[in-house]
Amino acid sequence: MQARDRLLALAIICVWGVNFVVIKVGLAGVPPMLLGALRFLLVVFPAIFFVPRPRVPWRLLLAYGATISLGQFAFLFYAMAVGMPAGLASLVLQSQAFFTLAIAALWLGEPVRWHNVAGMAVAAGGLALIGAGGGDLSGGMGGMSAAGFVLTLCAAFCWASGNIVSKKIGPVDLLGLVIWGALVPIVPFALLSLWFEGPARIVQSVTQVSGMALFAVAYLAFAATVFGYTMWGRLLTRYPASQVAPLTLLVPVVGLVSAHVLLGEDLSGTQWIGAAVVMAGLLLNVFGQRLWAGRALARRRIGARGALCCAASMGKHYMRIHAYTNILDGMEELDRVFEKVSGYFSLLAEPTRLKILHALCDGEKPVSTVVETVGSSQTNVSRHLNAMYRSGVLSRRKEANLVFYAIADESVIELCRTVCVQVASRLEDNALPSGVVDRFMAQPAPEAPARRRRNAG
């Protein structure tokens, strides 16, 4: 990551971490539901007149706004209004990662791996410690209430539900999604404010609003929402998610420190231990697979490099014999091989095409499945599929209204496996999961070379 983007990521993390302190400041002058309505009102207007609506079905856009925007912040604002400290709120809200895993497993059928389960168990223990130590909290904001703790968990659940909706939406312009999604909660927040807070309190809050409350509303709308999400989306387009997403683990660190410095919040000994345990669970959830994959790749490196060296020396031996037996033809046969391989490299000099091969390496699939696996637009994927079909790398057939693609030239996959095994063996920080390596870069069976030698003899 470039130095400029590191600074940008750090700025976003600081904005999101301090966000919880700003919420506390805003709640001192504006009731929670009204604060939510004002926040999203500023996010939407006037930006909605200049930012086009993302190409997302209305039902998904409504679901996104109802979960990420309305549900998350209605519960969070009310939790902090009834006694949830800002620092702990920033930490407990990170339990959304585990709610996301659980919902994805139950609703989408996604696998839950050992490090996910271990991370959930560790973090759950940390949350239990935080809840048990709630009565000991000292500082300017008073003790943590049980209601505030439970409501913050509800906010995390809504955030997780929004993550699943985002997964259903797929790749889309994040700024457009944030602004148009913010249109959904404005009226519900206003109605909730009328119901719970009453017209008299609304009028009083608006007519007697303080400068700090105005600053809080502007910060929540423009800094935390528009700037934060837009710049975060830009980082995700420039760098792998595995490199960017773990940085969010710094948000509760900034939240705890800023709440202590600016609000005088101080955790009890039990809560500090609980906070550390929750962070350990989050780290295990994020980095557990990478650590395991790194160990697996380390065990394969000798075998992978040995296989490559063996393949290289066998190839040289074959080429030498071939050249001697066809001495009159010069290098024409070898030139044709070089030309063919060069054509493969030219065809595959595009990440989307490598993703397509990876999607098809275990069998024929319809275009819609390939598009979902690759994670790009259907127009873009179809363009690459047609190019690979015309080059003879893929085969194509039609069945009713569906178009299916499959790999027609297995030598392309073998070439990719050879190169990718070598690349994967050199990866350190961004090691590929062993499941990916086993699937796309499977090593040939050990007895295969022996069979080839016996056949040759």
C-alpha positions as CSV (number, residue, x, y, z in Angstrom):
1,M,0.0,0.0,0.0
2,Q,1.4,3.4,-1.0
3,A,2.2,5.9,1.8
4,R,-0.6,8.2,0.7
5,D,-3.1,5.4,0.9
6,R,-1.8,4.4,4.3
7,L,-2.4,7.9,5.6
8,L,-5.9,7.8,4.0
9,A,-6.7,4.5,5.7
10,L,-5.4,5.9,9.1
11,A,-7.6,9.0,8.6
12,I,-10.7,6.8,8.0
13,I,-9.9,4.6,11.0
14,C,-9.6,7.7,13.2
15,V,-12.8,9.2,11.9
16,W,-14.7,6.0,12.6
17,G,-13.1,5.5,16.0
18,V,-13.8,9.1,17.2
19,N,-17.3,8.7,15.7
20,F,-18.6,7.1,18.9
21,V,-17.4,10.0,21.0
22,V,-19.2,12.4,18.6
23,I,-22.4,10.4,19.0
24,K,-22.2,10.9,22.8
25,V,-21.7,14.6,22.3
26,G,-24.6,14.8,19.9
27,L,-26.9,12.8,22.2
28,A,-26.3,15.4,24.9
29,G,-28.3,17.9,22.9
30,V,-30.4,15.9,20.5
31,P,-32.5,12.8,21.3
32,P,-31.4,9.6,19.6
33,M,-34.1,9.1,17.0
34,L,-34.1,12.7,16.0
35,L,-30.3,12.5,15.7
36,G,-30.6,9.6,13.3
37,A,-33.1,11.5,11.2
38,L,-31.0,14.6,11.0
39,R,-27.8,12.6,10.2
40,F,-29.3,10.8,7.2
41,L,-31.2,13.9,6.0
42,L,-27.8,15.6,5.6
43,V,-26.3,12.6,3.9
44,V,-29.1,12.5,1.3
45,F,-29.7,16.1,0.6
46,P,-28.5,17.7,-1.7
47,A,-26.2,14.8,-2.7
48,I,-29.0,12.6,-4.1
49,F,-29.6,15.1,-6.9
50,F,-26.0,14.7,-8.2
51,V,-25.2,11.0,-7.5
52,P,-27.0,8.5,-9.7
53,R,-29.0,5.7,-8.2
54,P,-26.9,2.5,-8.2
55,R,-28.1,-0.3,-10.4
56,V,-29.6,-2.2,-7.5
57,P,-33.1,-3.7,-7.3
58,W,-35.3,-1.5,-5.0
59,R,-36.0,-4.4,-2.7
60,L,-32.3,-4.9,-2.0
61,L,-31.8,-1.1,-1.7
62,L,-34.7,-1.0,0.9
63,A,-33.2,-4.0,2.7
64,Y,-29.8,-2.3,2.8
65,G,-31.2,1.0,4.2
66,A,-33.4,-0.8,6.7
67,T,-30.5,-2.8,8.2
68,I,-27.2,-0.9,7.8
69,S,-28.7,2.6,8.2
70,L,-32.0,2.3,10.2
71,G,-31.6,-0.8,12.3
72,Q,-27.9,-0.4,13.2
73,F,-28.0,3.2,14.2
74,A,-31.4,3.2,15.8
75,F,-30.2,0.5,18.2
76,L,-26.8,2.1,18.6
77,F,-28.0,5.6,19.3
78,Y,-30.6,4.5,21.8
79,A,-28.1,2.2,23.5
80,M,-25.6,5.1,24.0
81,A,-28.5,7.3,25.2
82,V,-29.4,4.8,28.0
83,G,-25.8,4.3,29.3
84,M,-23.6,2.4,26.8
85,P,-20.1,4.0,27.0
86,A,-18.7,5.2,23.7
87,G,-15.5,3.2,24.0
88,L,-17.2,-0.1,24.8
89,A,-19.8,0.6,22.1
90,S,-17.0,0.8,19.5
91,L,-15.7,-2.6,20.6
92,V,-19.0,-4.5,21.2
93,L,-20.3,-3.4,17.8
94,Q,-17.4,-5.4,16.2
95,S,-19.3,-8.5,17.1
96,Q,-21.1,-7.9,13.8
97,A,-18.2,-10.0,12.3
98,F,-19.5,-13.1,14.1
99,F,-23.2,-12.4,13.5
100,T,-22.3,-12.1,9.8
101,L,-20.6,-15.5,9.8
102,A,-23.6,-17.1,11.5
103,I,-26.2,-15.5,9.2
104,A,-24.1,-16.4,6.1
105,A,-23.9,-20.0,7.3
106,L,-27.6,-20.3,8.0
107,W,-29.0,-18.3,5.1
108,L,-26.4,-18.7,2.3
109,G,-25.0,-22.0,3.3
110,E,-21.4,-20.7,3.5
111,P,-18.9,-22.9,5.4
112,V,-17.8,-21.9,8.9
113,R,-14.2,-22.9,9.5
114,W,-12.4,-23.8,12.7
115,H,-10.8,-20.4,13.2
116,N,-14.2,-18.7,12.8
117,V,-15.7,-20.9,15.5
118,A,-12.7,-20.4,17.8
119,G,-12.8,-16.7,17.2
120,M,-16.5,-16.6,18.1
121,A,-16.0,-18.6,21.3
122,V,-13.1,-16.4,22.4
123,A,-15.0,-13.1,21.6
124,A,-18.2,-14.4,23.3
125,G,-16.1,-15.0,26.4
126,G,-14.8,-11.4,26.2
127,L,-18.3,-10.0,25.8
128,A,-19.4,-11.9,28.8
129,L,-16.6,-10.4,30.8
130,I,-17.5,-6.9,29.6
131,G,-21.1,-7.5,30.6
132,A,-20.1,-8.9,34.0
133,G,-17.9,-5.8,34.7
134,G,-20.5,-3.3,33.6
135,G,-21.3,-2.1,37.1
136,D,-17.7,-1.1,37.8
137,L,-17.4,1.5,35.1
138,S,-16.2,4.8,36.4
139,G,-15.9,8.1,34.7
140,G,-18.0,10.9,33.4
141,M,-20.6,8.9,31.6
142,G,-21.6,6.6,34.5
143,G,-22.0,2.8,34.6
144,M,-22.9,0.6,31.6
145,S,-26.5,-0.5,31.7
146,A,-27.6,-3.9,30.7
147,A,-30.1,-2.4,28.3
148,G,-27.3,-0.5,26.5
149,F,-25.2,-3.6,26.2
150,V,-28.0,-5.7,24.7
151,L,-29.1,-2.9,22.3
152,T,-25.5,-2.6,21.1
153,L,-25.5,-6.3,20.3
154,C,-28.8,-5.7,18.4
155,A,-27.1,-2.9,16.4
156,A,-24.3,-5.4,15.6
157,F,-26.8,-7.9,14.4
158,C,-28.5,-5.3,12.1
159,W,-25.0,-4.4,10.7
160,A,-24.3,-8.1,10.0
161,S,-27.7,-8.4,8.2
162,G,-26.8,-5.5,6.1
163,N,-23.5,-7.2,5.2
164,I,-25.4,-10.1,3.9
165,V,-27.6,-7.8,1.8
166,S,-24.5,-6.1,0.5
167,K,-23.2,-9.5,-0.5
168,K,-26.4,-10.1,-2.4
169,I,-26.1,-6.7,-4.1
170,G,-22.6,-7.5,-5.3
171,P,-20.0,-5.0,-6.8
172,V,-21.6,-1.5,-7.0
173,D,-20.7,2.1,-6.7
174,L,-20.4,2.5,-2.9
175,L,-21.1,6.3,-2.8
176,G,-24.3,5.8,-4.7
177,L,-25.3,2.9,-2.4
178,V,-24.6,4.9,0.8
179,I,-26.5,8.0,-0.3
180,W,-29.5,6.2,-1.8
181,G,-29.6,3.7,1.0
182,A,-29.7,6.7,3.4
183,L,-33.0,7.7,1.9
184,V,-34.7,4.7,3.5
185,P,-34.3,5.5,7.2
186,I,-35.2,9.2,7.2
187,V,-39.0,8.8,7.5
188,P,-38.8,5.8,9.9
189,F,-36.4,7.8,12.2
190,A,-38.8,10.8,12.1
191,L,-41.8,8.6,13.0
192,L,-39.8,6.9,15.8
193,S,-38.8,10.3,17.1
194,L,-42.5,11.5,17.2
195,W,-43.5,8.3,18.9
196,F,-40.8,8.0,21.6
197,E,-39.6,11.6,22.0
198,G,-42.7,13.6,21.3
199,P,-43.3,16.8,19.3
200,A,-42.4,19.1,22.2
201,R,-39.0,17.6,22.7
202,I,-38.3,17.7,18.9
203,V,-39.3,21.4,18.7
204,Q,-37.1,22.2,21.8
205,S,-34.1,20.3,20.4
206,V,-34.3,22.0,17.0
207,T,-35.0,25.6,18.3
208,Q,-32.4,25.4,21.1
209,V,-29.7,23.3,19.3
210,S,-26.2,24.0,20.4
211,G,-23.1,24.4,18.3
212,M,-21.7,21.1,19.5
213,A,-24.9,19.3,18.5
214,L,-24.7,20.8,15.1
215,F,-21.1,19.8,14.8
216,A,-22.0,16.2,15.8
217,V,-24.7,16.0,13.2
218,A,-22.4,17.3,10.5
219,Y,-19.6,15.0,11.5
220,L,-21.8,11.9,11.5
221,A,-23.2,12.8,8.1
222,F,-20.2,14.1,6.2
223,A,-17.1,12.7,7.9
224,A,-18.2,9.3,9.2
225,T,-20.7,8.5,6.4
226,V,-19.9,10.2,3.1
227,F,-16.1,10.6,3.5
228,G,-15.5,7.3,5.4
229,Y,-17.5,5.0,3.2
230,T,-16.5,6.6,-0.1
231,M,-12.8,6.6,0.7
232,W,-13.0,3.1,2.1
233,G,-14.6,1.9,-1.1
234,R,-11.7,3.5,-3.0
235,L,-9.2,1.6,-1.0
236,L,-11.0,-1.7,-1.6
237,T,-10.9,-1.1,-5.4
238,R,-7.1,-0.4,-5.2
239,Y,-6.0,-3.2,-2.9
240,P,-7.1,-6.7,-2.0
241,A,-9.8,-6.9,0.7
242,S,-7.4,-9.1,2.8
243,Q,-5.1,-6.2,3.0
244,V,-7.7,-3.5,3.7
245,A,-10.4,-5.1,5.8
246,P,-8.2,-6.1,8.9
247,L,-7.5,-2.4,9.4
248,T,-11.0,-2.0,10.9
249,L,-9.7,-3.8,13.9
250,L,-8.1,-0.5,14.8
251,V,-11.5,1.2,15.1
252,P,-12.3,0.0,18.6
253,V,-8.7,0.8,19.7
254,V,-9.2,4.4,18.6
255,G,-12.7,4.4,20.1
256,L,-11.5,3.3,23.5
257,V,-8.5,5.7,23.6
258,S,-10.6,8.7,22.3
259,A,-13.4,8.0,24.8
260,H,-10.9,7.9,27.7
261,V,-9.1,11.1,26.6
262,L,-12.1,13.2,25.5
263,L,-14.9,11.9,27.8
264,G,-13.0,10.6,30.8
265,E,-14.3,7.0,30.4
266,D,-12.3,4.4,32.3
267,L,-13.0,0.7,32.2
268,S,-12.8,-1.6,35.2
269,G,-10.2,-4.3,35.4
270,T,-12.7,-7.0,34.3
271,Q,-13.7,-4.9,31.3
272,W,-10.2,-4.3,30.2
273,I,-9.6,-8.0,30.2
274,G,-12.8,-8.6,28.3
275,A,-11.8,-6.0,25.7
276,A,-8.5,-7.7,25.2
277,V,-10.2,-11.1,24.9
278,V,-12.7,-9.7,22.3
279,M,-9.8,-8.3,20.3
280,A,-8.0,-11.6,20.4
281,G,-11.2,-13.3,19.1
282,L,-11.4,-10.8,16.3
283,L,-7.8,-11.3,15.4
284,L,-8.2,-15.1,15.3
285,N,-11.3,-14.7,13.1
286,V,-9.5,-12.5,10.6
287,F,-6.0,-14.0,10.6
288,G,-6.6,-17.6,11.7
289,Q,-7.0,-19.0,8.1
290,R,-4.0,-17.0,6.9
291,L,-1.8,-18.4,9.6
292,W,-3.0,-21.9,8.9
293,A,-2.5,-21.5,5.2
294,G,1.0,-20.1,5.7
295,R,1.9,-23.3,7.6
296,A,0.4,-25.4,4.9
297,L,2.2,-23.5,2.1
298,A,5.5,-23.7,4.0
299,R,5.1,-27.5,4.1
300,R,4.4,-27.5,0.3
301,R,7.2,-25.2,-0.7
302,I,9.9,-27.9,-1.0
303,G,7.5,-30.2,-2.9
304,A,6.3,-27.5,-5.2
305,R,9.8,-26.2,-6.0
306,G,11.1,-29.8,-6.4
307,A,8.3,-30.6,-8.8
308,L,8.9,-27.4,-10.8
309,C,12.7,-28.2,-11.0
310,C,12.0,-31.7,-12.0
311,A,9.5,-30.6,-14.6
312,A,12.0,-28.1,-15.9
313,S,14.8,-30.6,-16.2
314,M,12.5,-33.2,-17.8
315,G,11.4,-30.5,-20.3
316,K,15.0,-29.6,-21.2
317,H,15.9,-33.3,-21.6
318,Y,12.9,-33.8,-23.9
319,M,13.6,-30.7,-25.9
320,R,17.3,-31.8,-26.3
321,I,16.3,-35.2,-27.7
322,H,13.6,-33.7,-29.9
323,A,16.1,-31.3,-31.3
324,Y,18.6,-34.0,-32.1
325,T,16.1,-36.3,-33.8
326,N,14.8,-33.4,-35.9
327,I,18.1,-31.8,-36.6
328,L,17.1,-31.2,-40.2
329,D,14.0,-29.3,-39.2
330,G,16.1,-26.9,-37.1
331,M,14.0,-25.2,-34.4
332,E,10.7,-25.0,-36.3
333,E,8.8,-27.4,-33.9
334,L,10.2,-25.5,-30.8
335,D,9.3,-22.2,-32.4
336,R,5.7,-23.3,-32.7
337,V,5.7,-24.3,-29.1
338,F,7.0,-20.9,-28.1
339,E,4.4,-19.2,-30.2
340,K,1.6,-21.3,-28.7
341,V,2.8,-20.5,-25.1
342,S,3.2,-16.9,-26.0
343,G,-0.3,-16.8,-27.2
344,Y,-1.5,-18.3,-23.9
345,F,0.3,-15.6,-21.9
346,S,-1.1,-12.9,-24.0
347,L,-4.6,-14.3,-23.6
348,L,-4.3,-14.6,-19.8
349,A,-2.7,-11.2,-19.2
350,E,-6.0,-10.0,-17.6
351,P,-7.0,-10.9,-14.0
352,T,-10.7,-11.4,-14.9
353,R,-9.7,-14.2,-17.3
354,L,-7.7,-15.9,-14.6
355,K,-10.7,-15.6,-12.3
356,I,-12.9,-17.2,-15.1
357,L,-10.5,-20.1,-15.4
358,H,-10.6,-20.5,-11.6
359,A,-14.4,-20.5,-11.6
360,L,-14.5,-23.2,-14.4
361,C,-11.7,-25.4,-13.3
362,D,-14.1,-27.9,-11.5
363,G,-16.6,-28.1,-14.4
364,E,-19.1,-26.5,-16.7
365,K,-21.1,-23.6,-15.4
366,P,-23.7,-21.1,-16.8
367,V,-22.8,-17.5,-17.4
368,S,-24.7,-16.3,-14.3
369,T,-22.7,-18.5,-12.0
370,V,-19.4,-17.4,-13.5
371,V,-20.5,-13.8,-13.1
372,E,-21.3,-14.3,-9.4
373,T,-18.0,-16.1,-8.8
374,V,-15.8,-13.6,-10.6
375,G,-17.5,-10.7,-8.9
376,S,-17.7,-8.4,-11.9
377,S,-20.5,-7.0,-14.2
378,Q,-22.1,-9.4,-16.6
379,T,-21.1,-7.3,-19.5
380,N,-17.5,-7.4,-18.5
381,V,-17.5,-11.2,-17.8
382,S,-19.3,-12.0,-21.1
383,R,-16.8,-10.0,-23.1
384,H,-13.9,-12.0,-21.7
385,L,-15.8,-15.3,-22.0
386,N,-16.4,-14.6,-25.7
387,A,-12.7,-13.8,-26.2
388,M,-11.6,-17.0,-24.5
389,Y,-14.2,-19.0,-26.5
390,R,-12.9,-17.6,-29.8
391,S,-9.3,-18.5,-28.9
392,G,-10.3,-22.1,-28.3
393,V,-9.6,-22.1,-24.5
394,L,-13.3,-22.4,-23.6
395,S,-16.1,-24.4,-25.1
396,R,-19.7,-23.2,-25.2
397,R,-23.1,-24.7,-25.5
398,K,-26.7,-23.4,-25.2
399,E,-29.5,-25.1,-23.3
400,A,-32.9,-23.4,-23.4
401,N,-32.2,-19.8,-22.3
402,L,-28.9,-20.6,-20.6
403,V,-25.4,-20.4,-22.0
404,F,-22.8,-22.8,-20.5
405,Y,-19.0,-22.5,-20.6
406,A,-16.4,-25.1,-19.9
407,I,-12.6,-25.4,-20.3
408,A,-11.7,-26.9,-23.7
409,D,-7.9,-26.7,-23.5
410,E,-6.6,-28.3,-20.3
411,S,-3.0,-27.2,-21.1
412,V,-4.1,-23.7,-20.1
413,I,-5.1,-24.9,-16.7
414,E,-1.8,-26.8,-16.3
415,L,0.1,-23.7,-17.2
416,C,-1.8,-21.6,-14.7
417,R,-1.3,-24.3,-12.0
418,T,2.5,-24.4,-12.6
419,V,2.8,-20.6,-12.4
420,C,0.4,-20.2,-9.5
421,V,2.0,-22.9,-7.3
422,Q,5.3,-21.0,-7.7
423,V,3.7,-17.7,-6.8
424,A,1.8,-19.2,-3.9
425,S,4.9,-20.7,-2.5
426,R,6.5,-17.3,-2.3
427,L,3.6,-15.5,-0.7
428,E,4.0,-14.5,2.9
429,D,1.6,-11.8,4.2
430,N,-1.1,-12.6,1.7
431,A,-0.8,-16.4,1.6
432,L,-3.6,-18.1,-0.3
433,P,-5.9,-20.3,1.7
434,S,-4.9,-24.0,1.4
435,G,-8.3,-24.8,0.0
436,V,-7.8,-22.5,-2.9
437,V,-4.3,-23.9,-3.6
438,D,-5.7,-27.5,-3.5
439,R,-8.5,-26.7,-5.8
440,F,-6.9,-24.6,-8.6
441,M,-3.3,-25.6,-8.1
442,A,-3.5,-29.3,-7.3
443,Q,-0.2,-31.1,-7.5
444,P,0.0,-34.2,-9.8
445,A,-0.1,-37.5,-8.1
446,P,3.4,-38.7,-7.1
447,E,3.2,-41.9,-9.1
448,A,2.2,-40.0,-12.4
449,P,5.8,-39.3,-13.5
450,A,6.8,-42.9,-12.8
451,R,3.9,-44.1,-15.0
452,R,5.0,-41.8,-17.8
453,R,8.6,-43.1,-17.6
454,R,7.4,-46.7,-17.8
455,N,5.1,-45.9,-20.8
456,A,8.0,-44.2,-22.5
457,G,10.2,-47.2,-21.9
